[in-house]
Amino acid sequence: MVARAHTVAFQGVEARPVEVQCAVSPGLPAFSIVGLPDKAVSEARERVRSALGAMAIALPSKRITINLSPADLPKEGSHFDLPIALALLCAIDILSADAAEATMALGELSLDGSLVPVAGALPAAMTAAAEGRTLLCPRVSGAEAAWVDATQVIGAASLADVVRHFTGQSPLPVAQPGEVRLEPSTRDLRDVKGQERAKRALEIAAAGRHHMIMIGTPGSGKSMLAARLPGILPPLTPTEALETSMIQSLCGMLDEGGISRTRPFREPHHTASMAAIVGGGKGAKPGEISLAHNGVLFMDEFPEFPRTVLETLRQPIETGEVMVARANAHVKYPCRFMLVAAANPCKCGYLSDPSRACSRAPVCGEDYLGRISGPLMDRFDLRIEVPPVGFTDLDLPPSGDSSATVAARVQQARVVQARRFQDTPGIRQNADIEGNLLEEVSAPDAEGKDLLVKAAERFGLSARAYHRILRVARTIADLEGAPDVRRPHVAEALSYRISARVAA
């Protein structure tokens, strides 16, 4: 008789169902695993053998064959230990076949039989719900998987607990969803002296999820401003939290007993590779742009990133998803992030500082910022020059609104946008508007239209730039609480687009 258990194999953010078949047949004693397993899956037989030995369960002196079906789907990871053990226990009549048939399991076994948390419990719970099965996982992973309320999640501490649960000796309780509450950030916008224009641009970017680039001399506060962006962003909605946590679960980042409602803030170093930023490597894992989904991707020293990496960002910025194509895998990941970039005006960094001399001006700045291509620069909605701050200004009292005050305005603008787009699938913020909907919700009044047309003709704005200005103007109007886009909104949006050194 063939005993069966069920688990999943991961392909991107999808968890594909896998049937674990176990046959115990006469022959020379052996324990083999087939079905395209990787090294970690092949080693499961030693972990399973030791875990059963710790429970005083001896394997029969027969030929044990484990098949992972479908056999042509690559199987990677240590989470196959528990389903293999379940199928084997059913095959030797310790557990009933019906118990394993109604359960989807994943978990890594220690040699003493305890269960180790594994990555991917949340996507596995989604697949278990779709298949109509209960999810069995390590107890630590149960808090994240329980967020999928369409299925029952059981968390176990050891294989012995699983056996006692299925035999009715000691049923395990249903796992409860856990939420990680991080300590509020102590970084406040009022810590930044001066830079009121940059603070305003930061607020607009946060309200409408607009991409933004800051250019200024070293020490002018670019990184300091970006570090305060998480403090003004609203928390993730339940839908966004689930989407973001699916990716984090695949990467094993949900190890604190639940999921977080804090928006991700990723800041990769400029030496990061293409696979680290976009995704790839063994198994086509998600990159930084996907880990920043529904959050912020901050790229400091933007021109220092490899040119190939920067150019690869162009399509994900527009589409909100990335296809990681490899010889053995084609995986699609979501990546609807807000890109915030910071750069010096030239190689030495002091091209725009009147108190210092740049020996190669203006060629130095043209060469340095020329590393950012025109099409990529065209995708930034807000372009800010951050002037240097004099040391005498550091003694001035804090100015501007606090992060809490700005966050309240951003939250209100996001509520307006959520209400506006509630019946439009795929659109959540103003940065997502396109087509007829853009003309409908962002059409300026006659004076605003006239100003925008003149600016487009004078500065040779592209069609993409024209539409992005309309989106920013719509966000400015939302922050003001205005139902329509008027000339002042368009004028402010234009001021962030047109700059002597930053215009494309």
VOMARLUM-455453 format. One line per field, with one value per residue (C-alpha): x, y, z. Coordinates in Angstrom, 1 decimal, padded with zeros to 4 digits, always signed. Example, Ala and Ser with C-alpha at 12.3 -4.5 7.8 and 13.67 -1.06 7.14 Angstrom:
BEGIN
X	+012.3:+013.7
Y	-004.5:-001.1
Z	+007.8:+007.1
END
This chain:
BEGIN
X	+000.0:+001.2:+000.7:+000.3:+001.0:+000.9:+003.2:+004.3:+007.2:+007.9:+008.1:+008.4:+005.6:+003.5:+003.5:+002.6:+001.1:+003.3:+002.1:+004.5:+004.1:+005.7:+005.9:+007.4:+008.2:+010.1:+013.8:+017.1:+016.8:+017.1:+015.6:+015.5:+013.9:+013.0:+011.2:+013.9:+015.1:+018.0:+020.7:+018.6:+015.7:+017.9:+019.4:+015.9:+016.1:+018.8:+016.9:+013.7:+015.4:+017.0:+013.8:+011.9:+014.6:+014.3:+010.7:+011.7:+010.1:+012.3:+012.1:+011.2:+014.0:+012.5:+012.9:+011.4:+010.8:+009.6:+008.3:+007.7:+005.0:+005.0:+008.4:+009.5:+009.1:+012.4:+012.1:+014.3:+014.5:+014.4:+010.6:+010.0:+011.2:+007.8:+005.6:+008.1:+007.9:+004.1:+003.9:+006.3:+004.3:+001.2:+003.0:+004.0:+000.5:+001.3:-000.9:-004.1:-004.1:-007.1:-005.2:-002.4:-004.6:-006.5:-003.3:-000.7:+002.5:+005.9:+008.7:+012.3:+013.1:+016.0:+017.7:+015.8:+012.4:+011.8:+010.5:+012.5:+010.8:+011.0:+010.6:+007.3:+004.6:+002.4:+002.4:+001.9:-001.2:-002.6:-002.2:-003.6:-006.7:-007.1:-006.7:-009.2:-006.6:-005.4:-001.8:+000.6:+003.8:+006.3:+004.8:+007.0:+005.8:+002.1:+001.7:+002.4:+000.5:-002.6:-003.2:-004.8:-008.2:-009.5:-007.8:-007.0:-003.3:-001.9:+001.5:+003.6:+006.8:+008.0:+007.1:+005.9:+003.3:+002.2:+001.7:-000.2:-002.4:-003.3:-003.8:-006.2:-004.0:-003.3:-004.9:-002.9:-004.6:-005.3:-002.6:-003.5:-002.3:+000.6:+001.5:+004.9:+004.7:+008.0:+009.1:+008.1:+011.0:+012.7:+013.7:+011.7:+011.6:+012.2:+015.7:+016.6:+017.6:+016.4:+015.6:+011.9:+011.5:+013.0:+010.7:+007.7:+008.8:+009.1:+005.6:+004.2:+006.2:+004.9:+001.3:+001.1:+004.0:+006.0:+009.6:+012.0:+015.7:+017.7:+020.9:+023.1:+026.6:+027.9:+026.5:+023.5:+021.1:+019.9:+020.3:+019.0:+015.8:+015.4:+015.8:+012.8:+010.5:+009.3:+008.0:+005.5:+004.3:+000.9:+000.9:+000.3:-003.4:-004.3:-004.1:-000.7:+000.6:-000.3:+001.4:+004.5:+004.7:+004.4:+007.8:+009.3:+008.1:+009.9:+013.1:+012.8:+012.4:+009.3:+011.1:+009.6:+006.3:+004.0:+003.9:+004.4:+002.3:+005.3:+006.2:+009.5:+012.4:+015.3:+018.6:+021.0:+024.7:+025.9:+028.1:+025.1:+024.9:+022.1:+020.8:+020.7:+018.8:+016.4:+016.4:+017.9:+020.7:+019.9:+016.2:+015.5:+015.0:+013.4:+015.7:+015.7:+013.0:+010.6:+011.5:+010.6:+007.1:+004.5:+007.4:+010.5:+013.7:+016.4:+019.4:+022.1:+025.0:+022.7:+025.2:+027.7:+025.4:+026.4:+024.9:+023.3:+021.5:+020.2:+018.8:+017.1:+015.0:+013.2:+010.6:+009.8:+009.2:+006.6:+004.9:+005.1:+006.4:+009.6:+010.2:+013.3:+014.2:+016.8:+017.5:+015.6:+013.1:+010.9:+009.5:+007.4:+007.6:+005.6:+007.6:+005.4:+007.8:+008.6:+012.2:+014.0:+017.5:+020.3:+023.3:+026.1:+026.1:+029.6:+032.4:+034.0:+030.6:+030.9:+029.9:+027.0:+028.7:+029.6:+032.2:+034.2:+035.8:+035.3:+038.4:+036.6:+033.3:+031.0:+032.3:+032.6:+028.9:+027.9:+030.1:+028.9:+025.2:+025.5:+025.7:+022.0:+020.4:+017.7:+015.0:+015.7:+015.8:+012.5:+010.8:+011.5:+008.4:+010.2:+013.7:+015.1:+018.3:+019.4:+021.6:+024.4:+023.5:+025.8:+027.2:+025.6:+022.2:+022.7:+022.2:+018.8:+015.7:+013.9:+011.6:+008.7:+006.1:+006.9:+006.8:+003.5:+001.9:+003.1:+002.1:-001.5:-001.7:-000.2:-002.7:-005.6:-004.4:-004.1:-007.6:-008.9:-007.1:-008.3:-011.9:-011.3:-009.9:-011.9:-013.7:-010.6:-008.6:-004.8:-004.7:-004.2:-002.2:-002.0:+001.3:-000.6:-003.1:-003.0:-005.1:-008.6:-008.7:-005.7:-007.6:-010.7:-009.3:-006.2:-007.4:-006.4:-008.5:-008.1:-005.3:-003.4:-003.8:-002.4:+000.6:+001.3:+001.2:+003.5:+006.0:+005.9:+006.6:+009.3:+011.2:+010.5:+008.8:+008.1:+004.7:+005.7:+006.8:+003.5:+001.5:+003.8:+003.3:-000.5:-000.2:+002.0:-000.5:-003.3:-001.4:-000.7:-004.5:-005.3:-002.9:-004.7:-008.1:-009.1:-011.5:-010.0:-006.5:-005.8:-003.0:-001.1:-001.0:+000.3:+002.9:+004.2:+004.4:+006.3:+008.8:+009.8:+010.2:+012.2:+015.7:+018.8:+021.0:+018.5:+016.1:+016.3
Y	+000.0:+003.5:+006.1:+009.7:+013.1:+016.6:+019.6:+022.4:+023.4:+027.1:+028.9:+032.6:+033.7:+030.7:+027.5:+024.6:+021.5:+018.4:+014.9:+012.8:+009.1:+006.4:+002.7:+000.1:-003.0:-006.3:-006.2:-005.1:-002.4:+001.0:+004.5:+006.4:+009.7:+010.4:+013.2:+015.8:+016.5:+018.8:+018.1:+019.3:+017.1:+014.1:+014.5:+014.4:+010.6:+010.8:+013.4:+011.4:+008.2:+009.9:+011.6:+008.4:+006.7:+009.3:+008.3:+004.6:+003.9:+001.5:+001.5:-001.9:-003.9:-003.3:-001.0:+002.4:+004.6:+008.2:+009.9:+013.6:+014.2:+015.9:+014.4:+017.0:+020.0:+020.8:+020.3:+022.6:+023.2:+021.3:+021.7:+018.3:+016.5:+016.6:+015.4:+012.6:+011.5:+011.7:+009.6:+007.0:+006.8:+006.2:+003.5:+001.6:+001.9:+004.2:+007.0:+006.6:+007.5:+009.8:+012.1:+012.7:+013.0:+016.0:+017.8:+019.8:+019.8:+021.5:+021.6:+020.7:+017.9:+018.0:+014.8:+014.6:+015.0:+018.7:+020.9:+023.8:+026.8:+027.1:+029.8:+030.0:+029.1:+032.0:+031.0:+027.4:+028.4:+030.1:+026.9:+024.8:+027.0:+026.6:+022.8:+022.6:+021.1:+021.9:+023.3:+021.6:+023.5:+024.2:+026.1:+029.2:+029.4:+029.1:+032.8:+034.0:+031.2:+031.8:+035.1:+033.1:+032.6:+030.5:+027.4:+025.9:+026.1:+023.7:+024.4:+021.6:+021.7:+018.1:+015.1:+013.4:+016.2:+015.5:+011.8:+012.4:+014.9:+012.5:+009.6:+011.7:+011.4:+015.2:+017.3:+020.5:+023.9:+026.0:+028.6:+032.3:+035.1:+037.1:+040.7:+042.2:+045.7:+047.6:+050.4:+053.8:+055.5:+058.3:+060.0:+063.1:+065.5:+068.4:+067.0:+068.1:+071.8:+073.8:+071.9:+072.9:+072.3:+068.8:+068.0:+069.2:+067.0:+064.0:+064.6:+064.6:+061.5:+059.7:+060.7:+059.6:+056.9:+059.1:+058.3:+061.0:+061.9:+064.2:+065.8:+067.8:+068.1:+065.6:+066.4:+068.4:+065.9:+063.6:+060.4:+062.0:+063.0:+059.5:+057.9:+059.8:+058.7:+055.6:+057.8:+059.6:+056.6:+055.1:+051.4:+048.6:+047.8:+044.1:+043.3:+045.0:+043.4:+039.9:+040.7:+042.0:+039.2:+036.5:+037.7:+038.1:+034.6:+033.1:+034.8:+033.5:+037.1:+036.4:+035.0:+037.2:+035.4:+037.0:+039.7:+043.4:+046.3:+048.5:+049.4:+047.9:+050.3:+048.7:+050.5:+048.3:+049.3:+050.5:+047.4:+045.1:+042.8:+042.5:+039.4:+041.1:+044.1:+042.6:+038.9:+035.7:+033.4:+029.8:+029.2:+032.7:+034.3:+037.8:+040.8:+044.1:+045.7:+042.9:+043.0:+046.7:+045.9:+048.4:+050.2:+052.3:+051.4:+053.9:+053.9:+056.2:+057.2:+056.4:+057.0:+054.6:+051.6:+049.6:+050.9:+047.5:+047.5:+051.0:+050.3:+047.2:+049.3:+051.0:+048.3:+047.4:+051.1:+051.2:+047.8:+047.1:+043.6:+041.9:+038.6:+036.8:+034.6:+031.9:+028.7:+026.6:+029.0:+031.9:+033.5:+036.7:+038.8:+041.9:+045.1:+048.1:+050.2:+053.9:+054.6:+057.3:+058.1:+060.3:+061.5:+064.1:+066.7:+065.6:+063.2:+065.4:+066.4:+070.1:+071.4:+073.4:+074.6:+078.3:+078.1:+075.4:+075.2:+072.2:+072.1:+070.3:+072.2:+071.9:+068.7:+066.9:+067.2:+066.3:+063.2:+062.0:+062.5:+061.3:+057.8:+058.1:+057.7:+060.1:+057.4:+056.5:+060.1:+060.7:+058.2:+060.3:+062.4:+064.7:+066.0:+068.0:+070.0:+069.8:+072.8:+072.7:+073.7:+076.2:+075.2:+078.4:+077.1:+074.0:+076.2:+077.4:+075.9:+073.1:+074.2:+072.8:+070.2:+067.1:+063.6:+062.9:+066.0:+065.2:+061.6:+062.6:+064.6:+061.8:+059.3:+061.6:+061.9:+058.1:+057.7:+060.1:+058.0:+054.7:+056.0:+057.3:+054.0:+051.5:+050.3:+050.3:+047.1:+047.4:+051.1:+052.3:+055.5:+058.5:+057.2:+054.2:+056.3:+056.0:+056.3:+057.7:+057.6:+060.0:+062.5:+062.0:+062.6:+064.8:+067.1:+070.7:+073.8:+076.1:+078.1:+075.0:+073.4:+076.5:+076.6:+072.9:+073.2:+076.2:+074.4:+071.3:+073.3:+075.4:+072.6:+069.8:+067.5:+063.9:+062.4:+060.4:+063.6:+065.3:+062.5:+062.3:+066.1:+065.5:+062.7:+064.8:+067.8:+065.4:+064.4:+068.0:+068.7:+065.7:+067.0:+070.3:+068.7:+070.2:+068.3:+069.6:+070.2:+074.0:+076.2:+076.4:+072.6:+072.3:+075.1:+073.3:+070.0:+071.6:+073.2:+069.7:+068.5:+071.3:+072.1:+073.5:+070.5:+067.7:+068.0:+065.2
Z	+000.0:-000.8:+002.0:+001.1:+002.7:+001.3:+001.3:-001.1:-003.3:-003.7:-007.1:-006.4:-004.1:-005.1:-003.2:-005.5:-003.9:-003.7:-002.9:-000.8:-001.6:+000.6:-000.3:+002.0:+000.0:+000.5:-000.5:+000.8:+003.5:+001.9:+002.2:-001.0:-002.0:-005.7:-007.5:-008.3:-004.7:-003.9:-001.4:+001.6:+000.7:+000.1:+003.6:+005.1:+005.3:+008.0:+010.0:+009.8:+010.8:+013.8:+014.8:+014.7:+016.7:+019.4:+019.7:+019.9:+016.5:+014.5:+010.7:+009.2:+007.5:+004.1:+001.1:+001.8:-001.3:-001.0:-004.2:-004.4:-007.0:-009.5:-010.2:-012.7:-010.3:-008.4:-004.7:-002.5:+001.2:+004.5:+005.0:+003.4:+006.6:+008.3:+005.4:+004.7:+008.3:+008.2:+005.1:+006.6:+009.8:+007.8:+005.8:+008.9:+010.4:+013.3:+011.9:+010.0:+006.3:+006.6:+009.0:+006.7:+003.6:+005.1:+006.2:+004.4:+006.4:+006.3:+008.9:+009.5:+011.9:+014.4:+015.3:+018.6:+016.8:+017.6:+014.8:+013.5:+011.9:+008.1:+005.5:+003.5:+006.1:+004.9:+001.2:+002.3:+004.3:+001.2:-000.8:+002.0:+002.0:-001.7:-001.4:+001.5:+003.9:+007.4:+007.6:+010.0:+010.7:+013.5:+016.4:+015.8:+012.2:+013.2:+014.1:+010.6:+008.8:+011.0:+009.2:+006.5:+008.1:+005.3:+006.7:+010.1:+011.2:+013.7:+015.3:+016.8:+018.8:+017.9:+015.9:+019.1:+019.5:+015.9:+016.6:+019.9:+018.0:+015.2:+017.5:+019.7:+022.9:+023.1:+020.3:+019.5:+019.8:+016.7:+016.1:+016.5:+014.2:+015.7:+015.0:+015.7:+017.0:+016.5:+018.8:+017.4:+015.7:+017.6:+014.3:+013.7:+010.7:+013.1:+013.7:+010.2:+010.4:+007.4:+004.1:+004.2:+000.5:+000.8:+003.7:+001.7:-001.2:+001.2:+002.4:-001.2:-002.1:+000.9:+000.3:-003.4:-003.5:-005.9:-006.8:-005.7:-006.1:-003.9:-005.2:-002.9:-001.4:+001.2:+004.7:+003.4:+005.0:+002.2:+004.1:+007.2:+005.4:+003.9:+007.3:+008.5:+005.7:+007.6:+010.4:+008.1:+006.1:+007.2:+008.4:+005.9:+005.3:+006.0:+002.2:+001.8:+005.0:+003.6:+000.2:+001.8:+004.4:+001.6:+000.2:+003.6:+004.6:+001.6:+002.6:+006.2:+007.6:+009.7:+012.8:+015.5:+016.0:+013.4:+010.7:+011.0:+009.8:+009.4:+005.8:+004.7:+004.3:+002.3:+001.7:-000.3:-000.6:-004.0:-004.3:-004.4:-007.4:-010.0:-008.3:-004.9:-006.2:-008.8:-007.7:-008.9:-007.7:-006.7:-006.9:-008.4:-005.0:-004.6:-004.6:-002.7:-005.0:-004.1:-000.4:-000.6:-002.0:-000.5:+001.1:+000.3:-001.6:-000.6:-002.9:-001.5:-003.8:-006.7:-009.6:-007.9:-008.6:-011.6:-014.8:-015.6:-012.2:-012.6:-016.1:-014.9:-012.5:-015.3:-016.1:-012.4:-011.6:-014.4:-014.0:-010.3:-010.9:-012.1:-014.0:-012.8:-015.8:-015.4:-017.4:-014.9:-013.6:-014.6:-011.5:-011.2:-008.0:-007.1:-006.5:-006.1:-004.2:-003.7:-005.0:-003.1:-004.5:-003.2:-005.1:-005.0:-007.7:-008.9:-008.2:-005.5:-004.2:-004.0:-007.4:-006.1:-002.9:-003.4:-000.5:-002.2:-005.6:-007.9:-010.2:-013.0:-013.1:-014.9:-016.7:-013.3:-012.7:-016.2:-016.2:-012.8:-013.1:-016.7:-015.2:-014.6:-018.0:-019.3:-019.4:-015.8:-014.6:-016.4:-014.1:-011.0:-010.1:-007.7:-008.2:-005.3:-004.9:-001.2:-000.5:+002.1:+005.6:+007.4:+010.8:+012.2:+011.2:+013.4:+016.5:+015.3:+017.0:+015.2:+012.4:+010.5:+011.5:+013.4:+011.9:+013.7:+012.2:+008.7:+009.1:+009.9:+006.7:+004.7:+006.2:+005.4:+001.8:+001.5:+002.9:+000.1:-002.5:-001.1:-001.3:-004.9:-006.2:-004.2:-007.3:-009.5:-009.2:-009.3:-008.3:-004.8:-004.9:-007.3:-008.7:-010.2:-012.2:-016.0:-019.1:-019.0:-015.2:-015.1:-017.3:-015.2:-011.7:-012.4:-015.1:-014.0:-014.4:-017.5:-015.9:-014.7:-018.1:-019.8:-017.5:-018.0:-021.8:-021.8:-019.5:-021.7:-024.8:-023.1:-021.5:-023.9:-021.4:-022.5:-022.4:-019.3:-017.6:-018.5:-016.9:-013.8:-013.2:-013.3:-010.7:-008.4:-008.8:-007.8:-004.7:-003.7:-004.1:-001.9:+000.8:+000.7:+000.7:-002.6:-004.8:-008.1:-009.4:-009.8:-011.1:-007.8:-007.5:-011.1:-010.4:-007.4:-009.2:-012.1:-009.6:-008.5:-012.1:-013.6:-012.3:-013.8:-013.0:-012.5:-015.5:-018.0
END
